[in-house]
Amino acid sequence: MRIMGLDFGSKTIGVAMSDAFFWTAQGVKTIKRSKKEIDELRELIREYEVIEIVVGYPKNMNGTRGPRCTLTEEFAENLRMEFELPVELWDERLSTVAAQRTLLEADISRAKQKLVIDKMAAVFILQGYLDRRKKKNIPR
């Protein structure tokens, strides 16, 4: 059983998974947005025995809801209906910035960064959620 983290973008969806103990998040893949994205997510949910989904919620830096928030809410609701799993929205402010900084510090070329940035952002989103669960002592 695992928790899936998603960085929902206009062109791609970054995917991360927790470990079985819900301690750490690992990047899994980047899915290109298409009519097949739900099928790809379904396969990952089955393969990893996902019990919950966390979707990055793109608030503005001042905490207000931006235009992408409505699209993200609709996507989250579609996931709830399609998979009948709990879906949480998680404030993702600065997740992409943190992912970019990590990749730069790892000396990853800009070309390679483009291939993994969404997956890495999903890791930051999910790790933040997992860390909060630990602080609140939420059981597995």
Stockholm file with secondary structure:
# STOCKHOLM 1.0

chainA/1-140         MRIMGLDFGSKTIGVAMSDAFFWTAQGVKTIKRSKKEIDELRELIREYEVIEIVVGYPKNMNGTRGPRCTLTEEFAENLRMEFELPVELWDERLSTVAAQRTLLEADISRAKQKLVIDKMAAVFILQGYLDRRKKKNIPR
#=GR chainA/1-140 SS CEEEEEEECSSEEEEEEECTTSSCEEEEEEEECSTTHHHHHHHHHHHHTEEEEEEEECBCTTSCBCHHHHHHHHHHHHHHHHHCCCEEEEECTTHHHHHHHHHHHTTCCHHHHHHHHHHHHHHHHHHHHHHHHHHTTCCC
#=GC SS_cons         CEEEEEEECSSEEEEEEECTTSSCEEEEEEEECSTTHHHHHHHHHHHHTEEEEEEEECBCTTSCBCHHHHHHHHHHHHHHHHHCCCEEEEECTTHHHHHHHHHHHTTCCHHHHHHHHHHHHHHHHHHHHHHHHHHTTCCC
//
